[in-house]
Amino acid sequence: MRKALALLHVAFEDLGSLEAELLGAGFSVDVKEAACVDHREIDSLAPDLLVVLGGPVGVYDQDAYPFLQAEIAMLRTRLEAERPTLGVCLGAQLMAAALGARVYPGAQGKEIGWGKLKIAAGSGAFEEFRKRDPCVLHWHGDTFDLPPGATLLASTEKYVNQAFALGGFALALQFHLEVTEPGLERWYVGHACELAQAQIDVGRLRAASHRHAPTLEDAARRFWRQWLDETFGAERLIGSRK
């Protein structure tokens, strides 16, 4: 059985829709809290897939949150070994830092809410996603430069570098494909201070989620399946593909 390790930064920013697809593809899923785990006890090359999830801290906050240094080192080791790796939001920023790119507060301010992506042609699993053209959830204030050797996959009007791939083994997503409408209720509470500071009305955000999340969940499910197939080989993945 293949093993997936997910590093979590806050409890409510979890694997979401990706978890069911990993289990359906025959992976066991181990979730660890990045801030609490002893990174010295983790073999960075052992998991078949490493998933680094989102969170409210910044890559440049390493003095306040030293565990970020361990995560970057872990990601650097995996990426140098070309081991399958997925980063979401903060996870994508940590991947960029591990690859030598700059991560910094975005000049255009926070990007929070639902919006479309501009997807590059020939972007693998994103090709079918582009045809469906769903809105995705953006929730970040930081951005990053495109790492050397990486392929840009998606952009928005506000921030160009929204997704990149490295070879056929690594994928970084600044936005959130994994969210579900019920799961977002925990986000509204967990990020209450940030939403208030950004003067974002929770009721309006919830209404937008009600409109867009079901379509995203369907598109994301198809995306996860295709990406896992491309990364690990469809003939070697077990589980339903209905």
Secondary structure, DSSP 4 states (H G I P E B T S, - for coil): -EEEEEEESSTTS--THHHHHHHHTTEEEEEEETTTS-GGG--TTSSSEEEE---SS-TT-TTT-THHHHHHHHHHHHHHTT--EEEETHHHHHHHHHTT--EEE-TT--EEEEE--EEPTT-TTHHHHHHH---EEEEESEEEPPPTT-EEEEE-SS-S-SEEEETTTEEEESSBSS--HHHHHHHHHHTHHHHHHTT--HHHHHHHHHHHHHHHHHHHHHHHHHHHHHHH-GGG--S---
